[in-house]
Amino acid sequence: MTTYPADLVGPAAVLRRQRDRESSARTYARSFPIVPVRAEGMVVEGADGRRYLDCLSGAGTLALGHNHPVVLEAIRRTLDGGAPLHVLDLATPEKDEFTETLFATLPACFADHARVHFCGPAGTDAVEAALKLMQTATGRRGLLAFTGAYHGMTMGALAATANVAVKEPVAGIAADVTRLPYPYPYRCPFGVGGERSAELSAAYAERLLDDPAGGVVPPAAMILEAVQGEGGAVPAPDGWMREMRRITAERRIPLIVDEVQTGVGRTGAFWAVEHSGIVPDAVVMSKAIGGGLPLAVIVYHEDYDGWLPGAHTGTFRGNTLAMAAGTATLRHVAREGLADRAASVGARMVARLDALRAELPAIGDVRGRGLMIGVELVDPAAAPDVCGARPSAPRTAAAVRAACLDRGLIVELGGRYDSTLRLLPPLVITAEQVETVLDRLADALAEVTAPLAAGRGA
Protein backbone atom coordinates (compact mmCIF):
# COMPACT_ATOMS: atom_id res chain seq x y z
CA MET A 1 0.00 0.00 0.00
CA THR A 2 1.29 3.43 -0.89
CA THR A 3 1.97 5.71 2.06
CA TYR A 4 2.35 9.48 2.01
CA PRO A 5 4.42 11.78 4.21
CA ALA A 6 2.52 13.32 7.11
CA ASP A 7 3.14 16.79 5.72
CA LEU A 8 1.03 15.87 2.68
CA VAL A 9 -1.93 14.15 4.34
CA GLY A 10 -2.17 15.71 7.81
CA PRO A 11 -5.07 18.07 8.60
CA ALA A 12 -2.85 21.14 8.46
CA ALA A 13 -1.74 20.23 4.93
CA VAL A 14 -5.31 19.56 3.80
CA LEU A 15 -6.46 22.90 5.18
CA ARG A 16 -3.51 24.66 3.56
CA ARG A 17 -4.31 23.18 0.15
CA GLN A 18 -7.94 24.14 0.55
CA ARG A 19 -6.94 27.74 1.23
CA ASP A 20 -4.61 27.73 -1.77
CA ARG A 21 -6.98 26.10 -4.26
CA GLU A 22 -10.56 26.95 -3.35
CA SER A 23 -12.25 30.24 -4.12
CA SER A 24 -12.43 33.12 -1.70
CA ALA A 25 -16.21 32.56 -1.60
CA ARG A 26 -15.84 29.55 0.73
CA THR A 27 -17.70 30.13 3.98
CA TYR A 28 -18.00 27.38 6.59
CA ALA A 29 -14.39 26.33 6.01
CA ARG A 30 -13.32 29.74 7.32
CA SER A 31 -15.34 29.36 10.52
CA PHE A 32 -14.43 25.75 11.24
CA PRO A 33 -10.79 24.89 10.42
CA ILE A 34 -11.30 21.17 10.87
CA VAL A 35 -11.03 18.17 8.54
CA PRO A 36 -13.93 15.80 9.27
CA VAL A 37 -13.13 12.15 8.60
CA ARG A 38 -15.91 10.30 10.44
CA ALA A 39 -19.38 11.18 11.68
CA GLU A 40 -22.29 9.47 13.37
CA GLY A 41 -25.45 11.07 14.65
CA MET A 42 -24.48 14.40 16.11
CA VAL A 43 -20.79 13.58 16.54
CA VAL A 44 -18.14 14.60 14.01
CA GLU A 45 -14.55 13.42 14.33
CA GLY A 46 -11.72 15.41 12.80
CA ALA A 47 -8.55 14.09 11.23
CA ASP A 48 -6.71 15.13 14.39
CA GLY A 49 -8.90 12.82 16.49
CA ARG A 50 -10.93 15.58 18.13
CA ARG A 51 -14.68 15.05 18.41
CA TYR A 52 -17.35 17.72 18.04
CA LEU A 53 -21.08 17.98 18.66
CA ASP A 54 -22.56 19.31 15.42
CA CYS A 55 -25.25 21.97 15.90
CA LEU A 56 -25.01 23.03 12.26
CA SER A 57 -26.26 19.75 10.73
CA GLY A 58 -25.37 20.70 7.18
CA ALA A 59 -27.23 24.02 7.62
CA GLY A 60 -30.31 22.04 8.59
CA THR A 61 -29.90 19.29 5.99
CA LEU A 62 -29.26 16.41 8.37
CA ALA A 63 -32.58 15.89 10.10
CA LEU A 64 -31.38 12.51 11.38
CA GLY A 65 -27.78 13.53 11.89
CA HIS A 66 -24.79 12.01 10.15
CA ASN A 67 -24.97 8.49 8.71
CA HIS A 68 -28.21 7.46 10.34
CA PRO A 69 -28.76 3.68 10.03
CA VAL A 70 -32.10 3.99 8.19
CA VAL A 71 -30.50 6.29 5.61
CA LEU A 72 -27.44 4.09 5.14
CA GLU A 73 -29.61 1.00 4.79
CA ALA A 74 -31.73 2.68 2.10
CA ILE A 75 -28.62 3.72 0.18
CA ARG A 76 -27.06 0.25 0.41
CA ARG A 77 -30.30 -1.43 -0.65
CA THR A 78 -30.53 0.85 -3.68
CA LEU A 79 -26.92 0.23 -4.66
CA ASP A 80 -27.14 -3.51 -4.12
CA GLY A 81 -30.34 -3.66 -6.17
CA GLY A 82 -28.60 -2.25 -9.22
CA ALA A 83 -30.97 0.71 -9.64
CA PRO A 84 -29.86 3.33 -12.19
CA LEU A 85 -28.32 6.21 -10.25
CA HIS A 86 -28.94 8.86 -12.89
CA VAL A 87 -32.13 8.91 -14.99
CA LEU A 88 -32.86 12.60 -15.69
CA ASP A 89 -36.62 12.84 -15.03
CA LEU A 90 -37.66 9.32 -16.01
CA ALA A 91 -40.07 7.46 -13.77
CA THR A 92 -38.45 4.97 -11.38
CA PRO A 93 -39.79 2.95 -8.44
CA GLU A 94 -37.58 5.04 -6.15
CA LYS A 95 -39.03 8.31 -7.43
CA ASP A 96 -42.58 6.99 -7.20
CA GLU A 97 -42.02 5.83 -3.63
CA PHE A 98 -40.45 9.16 -2.67
CA THR A 99 -43.34 11.13 -4.17
CA GLU A 100 -45.94 8.99 -2.43
CA THR A 101 -44.12 9.35 0.88
CA LEU A 102 -43.64 13.11 0.48
CA PHE A 103 -47.31 13.71 -0.33
CA ALA A 104 -48.33 11.63 2.69
CA THR A 105 -46.53 14.13 4.95
CA LEU A 106 -48.39 17.13 3.52
CA PRO A 107 -51.70 18.49 4.80
CA ALA A 108 -54.41 16.67 2.84
CA CYS A 109 -56.04 19.91 1.72
CA PHE A 110 -52.79 20.76 -0.07
CA ALA A 111 -51.69 17.31 -1.22
CA ASP A 112 -55.05 16.43 -2.78
CA HIS A 113 -54.63 19.12 -5.45
CA ALA A 114 -50.85 19.23 -5.74
CA ARG A 115 -48.24 18.62 -8.40
CA VAL A 116 -44.53 18.13 -7.81
CA HIS A 117 -41.61 19.26 -9.94
CA PHE A 118 -38.12 17.83 -9.42
CA CYS A 119 -35.54 20.57 -9.73
CA GLY A 120 -31.77 20.76 -9.79
CA PRO A 121 -30.39 19.40 -6.54
CA ALA A 122 -30.15 22.67 -4.59
CA GLY A 123 -32.83 24.71 -2.88
CA THR A 124 -31.91 27.80 -4.85
CA ASP A 125 -32.89 26.07 -8.10
CA ALA A 126 -36.23 25.12 -6.57
CA VAL A 127 -36.78 28.78 -5.69
CA GLU A 128 -35.97 29.70 -9.30
CA ALA A 129 -38.48 27.10 -10.48
CA ALA A 130 -41.21 28.42 -8.18
CA LEU A 131 -40.68 31.99 -9.35
CA LYS A 132 -40.67 30.93 -12.98
CA LEU A 133 -43.80 28.83 -12.47
CA MET A 134 -45.75 31.75 -11.05
CA GLN A 135 -44.50 34.18 -13.67
CA THR A 136 -45.67 31.74 -16.33
CA ALA A 137 -49.05 31.20 -14.68
CA THR A 138 -49.83 34.86 -14.00
CA GLY A 139 -48.11 36.56 -16.92
CA ARG A 140 -46.63 38.98 -14.39
CA ARG A 141 -43.04 39.70 -13.52
CA GLY A 142 -42.63 41.33 -10.11
CA LEU A 143 -42.07 39.69 -6.73
CA LEU A 144 -42.91 40.51 -3.13
CA ALA A 145 -40.16 39.47 -0.69
CA PHE A 146 -39.19 40.37 2.85
CA THR A 147 -36.47 42.01 4.88
CA GLY A 148 -34.16 39.44 6.47
CA ALA A 149 -35.00 36.83 3.84
CA TYR A 150 -32.63 34.22 2.42
CA HIS A 151 -33.69 32.18 -0.62
CA GLY A 152 -30.44 31.25 -2.36
CA MET A 153 -27.63 32.58 -4.52
CA THR A 154 -28.73 32.12 -8.13
CA MET A 155 -30.10 35.19 -9.88
CA GLY A 156 -33.83 35.00 -9.11
CA ALA A 157 -33.30 33.60 -5.62
CA LEU A 158 -30.64 36.21 -4.93
CA ALA A 159 -33.04 38.94 -6.00
CA ALA A 160 -35.50 37.68 -3.39
CA THR A 161 -32.75 37.40 -0.76
CA ALA A 162 -32.37 40.45 1.47
CA ASN A 163 -28.64 40.41 2.26
CA VAL A 164 -27.28 43.64 0.80
CA ALA A 165 -23.61 42.63 0.80
CA VAL A 166 -24.07 39.73 -1.63
CA LYS A 167 -26.41 41.74 -3.88
CA GLU A 168 -24.38 44.92 -4.26
CA PRO A 169 -21.87 43.52 -6.79
CA VAL A 170 -24.70 42.31 -9.08
CA ALA A 171 -26.15 45.31 -10.88
CA GLY A 172 -29.94 45.47 -11.21
CA ILE A 173 -30.47 42.22 -9.33
CA ALA A 174 -33.51 43.44 -7.37
CA ALA A 175 -35.20 45.57 -10.03
CA ASP A 176 -38.47 43.63 -9.94
CA VAL A 177 -38.61 42.96 -6.19
CA THR A 178 -40.70 44.94 -3.71
CA ARG A 179 -39.26 44.51 -0.23
CA LEU A 180 -41.76 44.26 2.61
CA PRO A 181 -40.98 44.41 6.37
CA TYR A 182 -40.80 41.03 8.09
CA PRO A 183 -42.01 41.02 11.71
CA TYR A 184 -38.97 40.97 13.98
CA PRO A 185 -40.01 41.96 17.51
CA TYR A 186 -36.49 42.46 18.86
CA ARG A 187 -35.41 44.74 16.01
CA CYS A 188 -38.82 45.91 14.84
CA PRO A 189 -38.69 47.65 11.44
CA PHE A 190 -41.34 50.06 12.72
CA GLY A 191 -39.66 50.79 16.03
CA VAL A 192 -42.51 49.48 18.19
CA GLY A 193 -41.64 45.84 18.92
CA GLY A 194 -43.82 43.07 20.29
CA GLU A 195 -47.05 41.97 18.64
CA ARG A 196 -47.49 45.36 17.03
CA SER A 197 -44.56 44.55 14.72
CA ALA A 198 -46.58 41.86 12.96
CA GLU A 199 -49.77 43.93 12.93
CA LEU A 200 -48.04 46.87 11.28
CA SER A 201 -46.23 44.61 8.82
CA ALA A 202 -49.54 43.18 7.60
CA ALA A 203 -51.20 46.59 7.47
CA TYR A 204 -48.29 48.05 5.54
CA ALA A 205 -48.30 45.26 2.96
CA GLU A 206 -52.05 45.48 2.39
CA ARG A 207 -52.13 49.26 2.07
CA LEU A 208 -49.12 49.34 -0.21
CA LEU A 209 -50.64 46.80 -2.59
CA ASP A 210 -53.95 48.69 -2.70
CA ASP A 211 -52.42 52.15 -3.12
CA PRO A 212 -52.74 53.28 -6.76
CA ALA A 213 -49.73 55.52 -6.16
CA GLY A 214 -47.80 52.95 -4.12
CA GLY A 215 -45.59 52.06 -7.06
CA VAL A 216 -46.18 48.30 -6.91
CA VAL A 217 -47.27 46.70 -10.17
CA PRO A 218 -49.35 43.53 -9.51
CA PRO A 219 -46.68 40.90 -8.81
CA ALA A 220 -46.26 37.32 -9.96
CA ALA A 221 -45.91 36.04 -6.40
CA MET A 222 -45.03 36.62 -2.77
CA ILE A 223 -42.27 34.47 -1.26
CA LEU A 224 -41.63 34.14 2.46
CA GLU A 225 -40.14 31.93 5.17
CA ALA A 226 -42.24 30.83 8.16
CA VAL A 227 -39.02 31.03 10.18
CA GLN A 228 -36.14 33.02 8.74
CA GLY A 229 -33.14 30.76 9.12
CA GLU A 230 -30.11 32.61 7.78
CA GLY A 231 -31.92 35.76 8.90
CA GLY A 232 -31.27 34.75 12.51
CA ALA A 233 -33.92 32.13 13.44
CA VAL A 234 -36.73 34.68 13.44
CA PRO A 235 -40.18 32.99 13.57
CA ALA A 236 -43.15 34.61 11.88
CA PRO A 237 -46.22 34.81 14.14
CA ASP A 238 -48.97 32.43 13.07
CA GLY A 239 -51.47 35.27 12.85
CA TRP A 240 -49.18 37.18 10.51
CA MET A 241 -48.83 34.12 8.29
CA ARG A 242 -52.61 33.90 8.07
CA GLU A 243 -52.77 37.58 7.18
CA MET A 244 -50.24 37.13 4.38
CA ARG A 245 -52.35 34.26 3.05
CA ARG A 246 -55.51 36.39 3.21
CA ILE A 247 -53.87 39.41 1.58
CA THR A 248 -52.42 37.40 -1.28
CA ALA A 249 -55.53 35.28 -1.84
CA GLU A 250 -57.82 38.31 -2.02
CA ARG A 251 -55.58 39.90 -4.64
CA ARG A 252 -54.93 36.71 -6.62
CA ILE A 253 -51.22 36.81 -5.80
CA PRO A 254 -49.69 33.31 -5.54
CA LEU A 255 -48.02 32.64 -2.18
CA ILE A 256 -44.76 30.69 -2.18
CA VAL A 257 -43.46 29.43 1.16
CA ASP A 258 -39.77 28.56 1.29
CA GLU A 259 -39.47 25.47 3.52
CA VAL A 260 -35.93 24.57 2.46
CA GLN A 261 -34.63 24.87 6.02
CA THR A 262 -37.84 24.62 8.05
CA GLY A 263 -39.20 21.39 6.57
CA VAL A 264 -39.21 17.79 7.81
CA GLY A 265 -39.90 18.41 11.48
CA ARG A 266 -37.34 21.11 12.11
CA THR A 267 -39.76 23.65 13.65
CA GLY A 268 -41.86 21.20 15.66
CA ALA A 269 -44.32 20.47 12.86
CA PHE A 270 -43.55 18.39 9.79
CA TRP A 271 -43.92 21.53 7.67
CA ALA A 272 -43.72 24.97 9.23
CA VAL A 273 -46.91 26.15 7.49
CA GLU A 274 -48.83 23.70 9.67
CA HIS A 275 -48.35 25.95 12.71
CA SER A 276 -50.54 28.63 11.14
CA GLY A 277 -52.80 26.29 9.19
CA ILE A 278 -52.38 28.17 5.92
CA VAL A 279 -52.39 26.47 2.53
CA PRO A 280 -49.84 28.13 0.23
CA ASP A 281 -49.91 27.94 -3.55
CA ALA A 282 -46.38 26.51 -3.69
CA VAL A 283 -43.85 25.14 -1.22
CA VAL A 284 -40.12 25.02 -1.93
CA MET A 285 -38.38 21.99 -0.41
CA SER A 286 -34.78 20.81 -0.24
CA LYS A 287 -32.14 20.04 2.42
CA ALA A 288 -33.64 17.38 4.74
CA ILE A 289 -35.93 15.85 2.10
CA GLY A 290 -32.87 14.16 0.54
CA GLY A 291 -31.69 12.48 3.73
CA GLY A 292 -28.33 14.26 3.45
CA LEU A 293 -28.03 13.85 -0.33
CA PRO A 294 -28.81 16.57 -2.90
CA LEU A 295 -32.52 16.84 -3.72
CA ALA A 296 -34.90 19.74 -4.30
CA VAL A 297 -38.53 19.95 -5.39
CA ILE A 298 -41.44 22.34 -5.53
CA VAL A 299 -44.95 21.19 -4.67
CA TYR A 300 -47.71 23.47 -5.93
CA HIS A 301 -51.44 23.67 -6.63
CA GLU A 302 -52.42 22.01 -9.88
CA ASP A 303 -54.09 25.19 -11.14
CA TYR A 304 -50.64 26.71 -11.70
CA ASP A 305 -49.33 23.82 -13.78
CA GLY A 306 -49.12 25.76 -17.05
CA TRP A 307 -45.58 24.92 -18.04
CA LEU A 308 -44.61 23.54 -21.42
CA PRO A 309 -42.32 20.48 -21.51
CA GLY A 310 -38.78 21.53 -20.64
CA ALA A 311 -39.85 24.86 -19.13
CA HIS A 312 -37.61 24.18 -16.12
CA THR A 313 -35.13 21.41 -16.56
CA GLY A 314 -31.75 20.25 -15.30
CA THR A 315 -29.42 17.29 -15.63
CA PHE A 316 -29.45 16.17 -12.02
CA ARG A 317 -33.18 15.93 -11.34
CA GLY A 318 -33.11 12.14 -11.10
CA ASN A 319 -30.82 11.39 -8.15
CA THR A 320 -31.98 7.88 -7.25
CA LEU A 321 -29.87 7.61 -4.11
CA ALA A 322 -31.20 10.92 -2.79
CA MET A 323 -34.77 9.80 -3.36
CA ALA A 324 -34.17 6.53 -1.51
CA ALA A 325 -32.43 8.33 1.36
CA GLY A 326 -35.17 10.96 1.39
CA THR A 327 -37.94 8.38 1.56
CA ALA A 328 -36.25 6.69 4.50
CA THR A 329 -35.81 10.02 6.28
CA LEU A 330 -39.39 11.22 5.75
CA ARG A 331 -40.78 7.91 6.99
CA HIS A 332 -38.52 7.80 10.04
CA VAL A 333 -39.34 11.36 11.09
CA ALA A 334 -43.07 10.62 10.76
CA ARG A 335 -42.96 7.17 12.37
CA GLU A 336 -40.88 8.25 15.36
CA GLY A 337 -42.78 11.49 16.00
CA LEU A 338 -39.60 13.54 15.67
CA ALA A 339 -41.44 16.76 14.83
CA ASP A 340 -43.25 16.66 18.18
CA ARG A 341 -39.98 15.80 19.88
CA ALA A 342 -38.29 18.77 18.19
CA ALA A 343 -40.99 21.02 19.62
CA SER A 344 -40.52 19.80 23.19
CA VAL A 345 -36.72 19.60 23.13
CA GLY A 346 -36.47 23.01 21.46
CA ALA A 347 -38.75 24.57 24.07
CA ARG A 348 -36.52 23.23 26.85
CA MET A 349 -33.40 24.57 25.16
CA VAL A 350 -34.94 28.01 24.62
CA ALA A 351 -36.10 28.13 28.25
CA ARG A 352 -32.61 27.42 29.57
CA LEU A 353 -31.00 29.89 27.18
CA ASP A 354 -33.55 32.52 28.10
CA ALA A 355 -32.71 32.02 31.77
CA LEU A 356 -29.05 32.48 30.87
CA ARG A 357 -29.93 35.86 29.35
CA ALA A 358 -30.66 37.20 32.83
CA GLU A 359 -27.09 36.34 33.87
CA LEU A 360 -25.32 37.49 30.71
CA PRO A 361 -26.51 40.88 29.42
CA ALA A 362 -24.61 40.36 26.17
CA ILE A 363 -27.46 38.02 25.21
CA GLY A 364 -29.99 40.39 23.71
CA ASP A 365 -32.63 37.93 22.53
CA VAL A 366 -33.36 34.21 22.52
CA ARG A 367 -35.90 32.94 20.02
CA GLY A 368 -36.80 30.07 17.75
CA ARG A 369 -39.24 27.35 16.93
CA GLY A 370 -38.55 23.70 17.51
CA LEU A 371 -34.89 22.91 16.89
CA MET A 372 -34.28 26.12 14.97
CA ILE A 373 -32.94 28.44 17.67
CA GLY A 374 -31.21 31.81 17.66
CA VAL A 375 -29.25 33.58 20.41
CA GLU A 376 -28.63 37.20 19.41
CA LEU A 377 -25.59 38.86 20.97
CA VAL A 378 -25.36 42.58 21.63
CA ASP A 379 -23.11 45.21 23.17
CA PRO A 380 -24.36 45.38 26.78
CA ALA A 381 -22.56 48.70 27.39
CA ALA A 382 -24.45 50.52 24.62
CA ALA A 383 -27.75 52.30 25.07
CA PRO A 384 -30.84 50.41 23.90
CA ASP A 385 -33.04 51.67 21.09
CA VAL A 386 -36.73 52.51 21.40
CA CYS A 387 -37.60 48.79 21.37
CA GLY A 388 -35.03 47.94 24.03
CA ALA A 389 -32.57 46.33 21.59
CA ARG A 390 -28.89 47.11 21.93
CA PRO A 391 -26.46 47.27 18.96
CA SER A 392 -25.37 44.00 17.38
CA ALA A 393 -22.04 42.53 18.48
CA PRO A 394 -20.52 40.64 15.54
CA ARG A 395 -17.04 40.38 17.06
CA THR A 396 -18.49 38.96 20.24
CA ALA A 397 -20.51 36.42 18.26
CA ALA A 398 -17.43 35.35 16.28
CA ALA A 399 -15.47 34.98 19.51
CA VAL A 400 -18.23 32.83 21.06
CA ARG A 401 -18.34 30.64 17.95
CA ALA A 402 -14.57 30.09 18.23
CA ALA A 403 -14.85 29.40 21.96
CA CYS A 404 -17.55 26.84 21.24
CA LEU A 405 -15.32 25.11 18.69
CA ASP A 406 -12.53 24.98 21.28
CA ARG A 407 -14.98 23.15 23.53
CA GLY A 408 -15.99 20.68 20.82
CA LEU A 409 -19.22 22.38 19.73
CA ILE A 410 -20.04 23.49 16.20
CA VAL A 411 -22.44 26.44 15.99
CA GLU A 412 -22.75 28.94 13.16
CA LEU A 413 -23.77 32.58 12.97
CA GLY A 414 -26.54 34.37 11.10
CA GLY A 415 -28.87 37.31 11.36
CA ARG A 416 -28.04 41.00 11.15
CA TYR A 417 -24.27 41.53 11.12
CA ASP A 418 -23.79 37.80 11.81
CA SER A 419 -24.50 38.44 15.48
CA THR A 420 -26.88 35.54 16.13
CA LEU A 421 -25.68 32.11 17.25
CA ARG A 422 -27.81 29.60 15.38
CA LEU A 423 -28.55 26.15 16.81
CA LEU A 424 -29.73 23.53 14.30
CA PRO A 425 -29.05 20.19 16.00
CA PRO A 426 -30.38 16.99 14.40
CA LEU A 427 -33.86 15.94 15.44
CA VAL A 428 -32.35 12.83 17.03
CA ILE A 429 -30.26 14.77 19.56
CA THR A 430 -30.28 12.85 22.84
CA ALA A 431 -31.19 14.28 26.25
CA GLU A 432 -27.55 13.92 27.30
CA GLN A 433 -26.36 15.74 24.18
CA VAL A 434 -28.84 18.55 24.82
CA GLU A 435 -27.31 19.16 28.23
CA THR A 436 -23.76 18.95 26.87
CA VAL A 437 -24.54 21.42 24.09
CA LEU A 438 -26.09 23.88 26.53
CA ASP A 439 -23.26 23.48 29.04
CA ARG A 440 -20.59 24.09 26.40
CA LEU A 441 -22.46 27.02 24.92
CA ALA A 442 -23.07 28.59 28.32
CA ASP A 443 -19.41 28.17 29.22
CA ALA A 444 -18.29 29.78 25.94
CA LEU A 445 -20.75 32.64 26.36
CA ALA A 446 -19.63 33.29 29.92
CA GLU A 447 -15.96 33.27 28.99
CA VAL A 448 -16.37 35.72 26.12
CA THR A 449 -19.13 37.99 27.43
CA ALA A 450 -18.38 38.25 31.17
CA PRO A 451 -15.69 40.91 30.56
CA LEU A 452 -18.24 42.89 28.54
CA ALA A 453 -20.66 42.95 31.44
CA ALA A 454 -17.80 44.33 33.55
CA GLY A 455 -17.69 47.34 31.24
CA ARG A 456 -14.66 46.52 29.12
CA GLY A 457 -16.45 47.03 25.78
CA ALA A 458 -17.67 44.83 22.97
N, C-alpha and C positions, 0 to 999 in steps of 0.2 A: 504494500500500500504506500502510495506517495505521501510524504509528510512535508510540511511547510514550516519555515522558521516562524517563531512566535511573533516577530515583528511584522509579519505579513497577515497573520490570521487573528491576532489578539484584538479585543474590542477597541483599543485605542487606534489600531491601524484601520479597522473597518470604519470607525467614525471619521478618521482623517480622510480616507478615500471618499466617503460620502460628502464631506465638506468640499473636497476638491472637484468632484465630478457632478454633483447634483446642482440644480438651479438654485438661485437665491430666493425662490418662491417657497422653498420647503418650510414647513411650519412646526409640526410636532417634534421633529428631530432637533429643532433648536431648544425646545423646552425640556426635552427628556433625552439627555446624552447617554442612552443605554442601547445595548444590542440584545434584544430579546432572542432567546434560542429555544425556550420551552414555555408552555403555558397550559394551565388547566383551571377551569372555573374562573375564579377571580385572581388567581396567582400567576404572575409573570416572572420568569427567571431569566436574568441577564447572562451574557457570556462570561461575566466575571463571577458568577455564582450567587450574586445577590438576588433576593426575592422581593417582589413588590405586590401590593394589593392594588388592582387596577380599577380606579373609579372613573376612567374615561370610556372603557368598553367600546373602543373603535368609534368614538363620538356617538355612542348610542346604538351601534350596529349589533353588538353582541348581547342580545337579550338573555341568552343562556350562558353567557361567559365564554371563555376560550375552550374549544375542543370538547364540547358537551357530548356525552356518550350517544344520545339519540341522534345528534347531528352527524357524528362520525359514522355511526351505523348506517344511516341513510346514504351517506356518500359511498361507503364501502359496498353496500348492496347495489347501488347504481353502477359502480365501476365493475364489480364482479359479474353483473348481469349483461355487460357488453352494450349498454345503451349508448346511442350516439351522443357525444358531448356537445356537438355544435350542429344545430339544425335550422338556423335562421328563425323564421316564424312558423315552421311546419308543426303540425299537431303531433304530440307524443303522449304516451301514457303519463309521463312525469308532469308534463304541462297541464294535462287534464286534471290530474289529481291535485296539483297545486291550486288551480283555479277553483275547483270544487271546495277545497279546504279554505281558501281565502274568502270566498263568498259566504261560507258558513259562519265566519267570524263577524261579518258585517250585520248591522241592524237590518231586519227583514224588509222594512219599508224602503231601504236603499237598494239592497241586493236584488229584490224582486224585479227591478226595472233597470238593472245596471249592465254595462258593458265594460270589458277590460281591454286595455291596450298595453302590450309589452314594449317597453322602451329600451334605449341603451342602458347599460348596467348601473348608471349613477342617478341619484335623485335629481340632479340639475337637468338631465335630459328629460325626465318625467315632467318637471316643471315646464320646460320648453314645449313638450307635447300638449300639456293642459292649456297653455296659453294659445298655442296654435289651434287647438281644437275649438276653443271658444271664439277666437277670431273668425274661424271658418264658419261656425254655426251662426254667429250674430252679424257678420259682415262689418263689424266694428274693429277698431284698432287699439284704443286706449286701454289703460289698466289702472285699477285702484289698488294701492299697496300701502303698507304701514311703516311708520317710524319703528326702528329697532328690528326690522325684519331681516331674515336671512333665507334665501331660496336657492342659492347656488352661484356658480361662477361663469357659466356660459352666458351669451349675450342677453337673451330675454330674461333669464333667471337673475342675472346681475342687475338688470334694469329694475327688477322688483325688489332686490336686496337694498337695504338702507345704508349700509356702511359706506361712508363718503370716501374714505381713504382708497378703497379698491376701485371706486367708480371714477375718481378724478382723472386718472390717466386715459380714460376711454371716452373720447369726445362724443357728445350727443347721446350717451347711453340711456338716459332717463327721459328722453323727449316726450314720450307718450305715457308717462306714469304720473298719476296724481297721488301725492303722498298724504295719507291721513294719519292723525295722531292715535297711536296705540295706547290703551289705558295702562299706566305704569304708576301705581299709587306713590311709590317712594320718590320718584322723580317725575311728578305729574307734568305733562306738557302744558297744562293750563295753570299750573301753580296753585292748585287747590288740594290735591291729594285725596286719599280715601276713595269712597264709593263715588264721589262726585266726578272723579277722573273718568270713569267709564260712562257716566251719564252725559257728560259734556262731549266726550268723544263721539258717542252715538248721535247726539243732537247736531254736532258740527258736521258730521258726514251727511246726515239727511238734509240739512239746510243747504249745504254746498251743492249737492246734487240737484236740488230743486230750484236753485237760484239761476235765473236766466242770464245773469251777469256774473255768475260764479266762475266762468272760464272752463268748466269741465264738459267736454263733449261726451255724450253717452258712451260709456266704455264697453269693451268686450267682456270684462270680468273683474271681479274683486278677488284677490288672493290674500290669505291670512294664515297665521299659525295659532292654534288654540293655546299653546304655550310657546313663547319665543325661546328657543334653545340657545343659539349663538348670541342672541340678544340679552342673555343673562338669566335664563330660567324664569321668565316673567309670565305668569299664567293670566289668560284673559278671563274675566268674570263670566260665569255662565249666562247671566242676564244680558251682558254685552254681546255675547255670541248670538243669542236669540234675536237681539236687535239688529245685528248685521244681517242675519238671515231674513228678517222681516223687510229691512230697507232694500236689500237686493231683490228679493222676490217681488215686492210691489213695483219695482222699476224694471223688471225683466232683465236684471243684470246677473249673469251666472256667478255663483259663489264657488270658488276653489279653496279647499282647505289643504294645506301642506302638512301631511302627517309623516314626513320622512323621518323625523326624530321622535315624534310623540307616539307612534303606532306600536302595536303588539305589546300592550300592557304597560308601557313605560310610565304613563301618568296615573295608573290606578284604574283605568278602564281599558278594554282591548283597543279601542280607538278613542282618541281624546274628544271627538265630537259627541260621544255618548254622554259625557258629563252634562252638556247643555241640552241634549236631545234634538239638536238640529239635524236636518238632512241636507247636506250640501249638494251641489250639482256635480262636483268632481272632487275626488280625493287623490292626492299625490302620495305614493308609497314607495319606500326604498329601505335602506339600512337593514333593520331586523327581519324584514320579510324574506331575506335570502339566507338566513341562518349563518351569517358571517361571510357569505359569498356574494358577488355582485349581482344585484337584481333590482329592477325598478319598474313600476307599473303605474298607470292611472286607471281608476275605476270611476265611471261617470254615468249619468242618466242617459238612457237610450235615445231620448229625444235629441241629444246633441251629436249623435253619431252620423255626421254628414260628410265624413272624409271620403275622398276617392282612394282607391288602392295605391299604396306607396306614399300617402300624404305625410306620414311620419315614419321613417324607417331607420334601420341601423343594423350593422352586421351582427352584433352580439346581443340580440334579443332572445336567443334560444339557448340559454345556459342551463343545460340539463342538471348539472350538479347543484347549481344554486336553487333550482326548483325543488329538487329532492330534499336539500337541506332546509329550504324554506317551509316545505310541507311539514317536515318533522318538527320544526320550531313552532309553527303556528299551532299544531296539534298539542304539543307538550305544554305550551303556555295556557291553552284553553283547558286541557285535561287537569292540570295541576293547580288551576286557579291562581296563576302567578300575577294576574292583574290585581286581584283583590289583595294579594300579599304585598304587592308593590305599594298599594295605598296605605296599608297598615304600617309597614316598615318605614316608608317615607315619612308618615306622620310622626313616628317616634323619633326619627332622625332630626326632623325640623324642630320638634319640641326641645330636644336637647341642645341643638345649635342656637335656638332662640333664647334659651336660658343662659347660654354662654355669652350672648350679646350683652346681658346685664353686667357681666364681669369685664368684658373687653370692649370699650367704647369705639374701637376701630372697626367693629362690626356694625355697619350701618343698617343692614336689612338682611333678613333671612326669609326666603320664600321658595315656593316650588309646588309641584303636584306629583304625588307618587314618588318614584325614584328619579326625579328630574328636579334637582335642588340647586339653589343659588345662594351664596353667602357674599354679599356685597361689602367691600372694604372701603373705608373712608378715612379722611384726615380728622382725627378726633379733636385736634387743636383749633380747627377752623370753625368759623361761625356757620350755623345752619341756615338754609334758605327758608323761604316762606312756608315750605311743606315740612320743614324739620330735617331735610337731607343735607348732609355735609359733603364737601367736594370729594370726588373720586380719588382713590389712592392707588394708582397703577404700580408704582414701585413697591409699595407694601404688598400688593397682591402677588407680584412676581417673586418677592422674597419669601412669602408664605408657600408658594408653589415649590420653590427650591427647597425650603425646609421640610416640606412634606416628602419630597423625593429622597432627601437624606434619611428620612425615617421609614422609607420603604412604602410610600403611598403616592400613587399617580393621580393627580387632579389637574384639570386644565382651567384656563381662564376664559371669560367671555364678557359680554355686556359692554356698557359704555366705558371707553378707555381701558378695556381688559382689566377691570377692577373687581369682577365677580368670580369667586371660586365656584366652579360647576362640578356637581357630584352626579355622575351617571353610572352607578354600579350596576352589575348584572342583576336581573330579577331573581336569580338564585342565590344572592348573597346570604350567608348564614348569619344567625344571631350573634355568634362569636365574632365574625368578620365585621358586622355592624359596629360592635363595641370597639374593636381594634381600629377601624377607620376613624371613628369619632375621637378616640383617645389620641391617635397620632395627629389628627387635624387640630384638635384642641391644643396639644402640646406645641405644634408648629405655630399656631396663631398666637399663643401666649409668648413664645420666644421672640417673635418678630414684632408684635404689637404692644407688649408691655412697656417698652421704652417710650412709645408714642404717647401712651396714657400718662406717662410721667412728665410729658411736656417737652420732649426732645425732638419733635417735628416728624413729619411724614417722610 
